[in-house]
Amino acid sequence: MLKQRMEVAAQSEDYEEAARLRDSLKSFEEVEPVLRLRRLLKEAVADERFEDATRYRDELKEIVPDSLLKCSSDATTLGIRVQVRSVYIEGRSQPSKGQYFFAYRIRIFNNSDRPVQLLRRHWIITDANGKTENFWGVGVIGEQPVILPRTGFEYSSACPLCTPNGRMEGDFEMKHIDKVDSLSFNVAIAPFSLSILGDGSDAF
């Protein structure tokens, strides 16, 4: 959030506020171990200090197993591409009560030559304590969309979590609708992180 506010201040040419927020962000990064280790890892890779980079990476994995996982993912199965991006929603979260709220946006592109229909969804959600839950449902957001060749479908949804970090992954059950009695198949949703810290990525 500090980073976003700093960018807004810079865009509105409030340079004094932007500088203050920059210093606050730097101070926060120094005391927040995950952010500090991410910065050190990035610097070590840039300087080609790979032994240090390996050490920082291992420390990150020990602190937060999913900390190196990005808040976005991209996977293609049988010509069906699924892209995901998650974001922390501070306004709907209550950390003091162990309630963290994440929104995510899904983009599905049919890069195949056959029309498909999305029948069901399956999510695997894991919190920072290692607790895993499976969720199944018909379609997405109340629809079972048909996605024609070379077109796409997008939707947004949300996920509550009891820890400030976690991960999601899963699959969509789909079938080709250009032939009668076509068998359904699963389209992978690659793992992505749920994190109050984000990952610094600008992916969609």
C-alpha positions in Angstrom: 0.0 0.0 0.0 2.9 2.4 0.8 4.3 1.7 -2.7 0.9 2.5 -4.3 0.6 5.7 -2.4 4.1 6.7 -3.3 3.3 6.2 -7.0 0.1 8.2 -6.7 2.0 11.1 -5.0 4.7 11.1 -7.7 2.1 11.1 -10.4 0.4 14.1 -8.8 3.8 15.8 -8.5 3.6 15.9 -4.7 7.3 15.1 -4.5 7.6 15.9 -0.8 5.0 13.3 0.1 6.5 10.8 -2.4 9.9 11.2 -0.7 8.3 10.7 2.7 6.5 7.5 1.6 9.7 6.3 -0.1 11.6 6.6 3.2 8.8 4.9 5.1 8.8 2.1 2.6 12.5 1.7 3.0 12.3 1.6 6.8 9.5 -0.9 6.6 11.5 -3.1 4.3 14.4 -3.1 6.7 12.3 -4.5 9.6 10.0 -6.7 7.6 12.0 -9.9 7.0 10.3 -11.2 3.8 10.6 -7.8 2.1 14.2 -7.4 3.2 15.2 -10.9 2.0 13.4 -10.4 -1.3 15.3 -7.1 -1.8 18.6 -8.8 -0.9 17.9 -11.7 -3.2 17.2 -9.4 -6.1 20.3 -7.4 -5.5 22.5 -10.6 -5.1 21.2 -11.9 -8.5 21.8 -8.6 -10.2 25.3 -8.5 -8.8 25.8 -12.2 -9.8 26.5 -13.1 -6.1 24.8 -16.4 -6.6 26.0 -18.0 -3.4 24.4 -15.2 -1.4 21.3 -15.4 -3.6 21.0 -19.1 -2.8 21.3 -18.3 1.0 18.6 -15.6 0.8 16.3 -17.9 -1.2 16.6 -20.7 1.4 15.9 -18.2 4.2 12.8 -17.0 2.4 11.6 -20.5 1.9 12.1 -21.3 5.6 10.2 -18.2 6.8 7.3 -18.4 4.3 7.2 -21.5 2.1 5.2 -19.7 -0.6 7.1 -16.4 -0.5 8.9 -17.0 -3.8 5.6 -17.8 -5.5 4.3 -14.9 -7.6 0.9 -13.4 -7.2 0.2 -14.4 -10.8 0.3 -17.5 -12.8 0.0 -18.6 -16.4 -0.6 -22.1 -17.8 -1.8 -23.6 -21.0 -3.6 -27.0 -21.4 -4.7 -28.3 -24.8 -4.6 -24.7 -26.2 -6.6 -23.2 -23.3 -4.6 -20.6 -21.5 -5.4 -19.5 -18.0 -3.9 -16.4 -16.4 -4.5 -15.4 -12.8 -3.5 -12.3 -10.8 -4.3 -11.9 -7.1 -4.3 -8.7 -4.9 -4.8 -8.1 -1.2 -7.9 -6.1 -0.3 -6.9 -4.1 2.8 -10.3 -2.4 3.1 -12.2 -5.8 3.6 -9.6 -7.4 5.8 -9.3 -7.4 9.6 -5.8 -8.7 10.5 -6.5 -8.3 14.3 -9.2 -10.9 13.8 -7.1 -13.1 11.5 -9.2 -12.2 8.5 -7.4 -11.4 5.2 -9.3 -10.9 2.0 -7.8 -11.4 -1.5 -9.4 -10.7 -4.9 -8.2 -12.5 -8.0 -8.8 -12.0 -11.7 -8.9 -14.8 -14.2 -8.4 -14.6 -17.9 -9.1 -17.6 -20.1 -8.1 -17.6 -23.7 -9.1 -20.3 -26.2 -6.1 -20.6 -28.5 -7.3 -23.8 -30.0 -9.5 -24.3 -33.1 -12.4 -25.8 -31.2 -15.1 -24.1 -29.1 -15.1 -25.2 -25.4 -17.5 -24.8 -22.5 -16.4 -24.4 -18.9 -18.4 -26.8 -16.8 -16.9 -26.9 -13.3 -14.2 -25.3 -11.2 -11.9 -26.9 -8.5 -9.8 -24.8 -6.2 -7.1 -25.9 -3.7 -6.4 -23.2 -1.2 -3.5 -23.5 1.3 -2.9 -21.1 4.1 0.5 -20.2 5.7 -0.1 -22.9 8.4 -0.2 -25.6 5.7 -4.0 -26.1 6.1 -5.4 -27.1 2.7 -9.0 -26.9 1.6 -10.6 -28.1 -1.7 -13.6 -26.3 -3.2 -15.7 -27.5 -6.2 -18.4 -25.7 -8.0 -20.5 -25.5 -11.2 -19.1 -23.0 -13.7 -17.8 -19.7 -12.5 -19.7 -16.7 -11.2 -23.0 -18.4 -12.0 -22.1 -19.1 -15.6 -20.9 -22.0 -17.7 -19.4 -19.9 -20.4 -18.8 -21.1 -24.0 -15.5 -19.8 -25.3 -15.1 -19.8 -29.0 -11.8 -20.3 -30.8 -9.4 -17.3 -30.6 -11.6 -15.6 -28.0 -11.5 -15.2 -24.2 -13.5 -14.9 -21.0 -12.6 -12.9 -17.9 -14.0 -12.8 -14.4 -13.1 -11.7 -10.9 -13.7 -13.4 -7.6 -12.4 -13.4 -4.1 -11.0 -15.6 -1.3 -10.9 -15.0 2.5 -7.9 -16.4 4.3 -7.0 -16.7 8.0 -3.3 -16.0 7.5 -1.5 -13.1 5.7 0.0 -15.5 3.1 -1.1 -18.6 1.2 -1.5 -20.1 -2.2 -4.2 -21.1 -4.7 -4.2 -23.5 -7.6 -6.7 -25.8 -9.2 -8.3 -26.6 -12.5 -11.4 -26.0 -14.7 -13.3 -29.0 -16.2 -14.1 -28.2 -19.8 -15.4 -30.0 -22.9 -15.4 -29.4 -26.6 -18.9 -28.6 -27.8 -18.4 -29.1 -31.6 -18.9 -32.8 -31.3 -21.7 -34.8 -29.6 -20.5 -37.0 -26.6 -17.1 -35.2 -26.3 -15.3 -36.2 -23.2 -14.5 -33.5 -20.6 -10.9 -32.6 -19.8 -9.2 -30.6 -17.0 -7.4 -27.3 -17.7 -4.7 -26.4 -15.1 -4.7 -23.3 -13.0 -1.1 -22.9 -12.1 -0.2 -22.1 -8.4 -0.1 -18.4 -7.4 0.4 -16.7 -4.1 -2.0 -14.8 -1.9 0.1 -12.3 0.0 -0.5 -9.0 1.8 3.0 -8.0 0.6 2.4 -8.6 -3.1 5.4 -9.5 -5.2 6.2 -6.3 -7.0 5.0 -7.6 -10.3 3.0 -5.5 -12.7 1.5 -8.5 -14.5 -1.9 -7.5 -15.7 
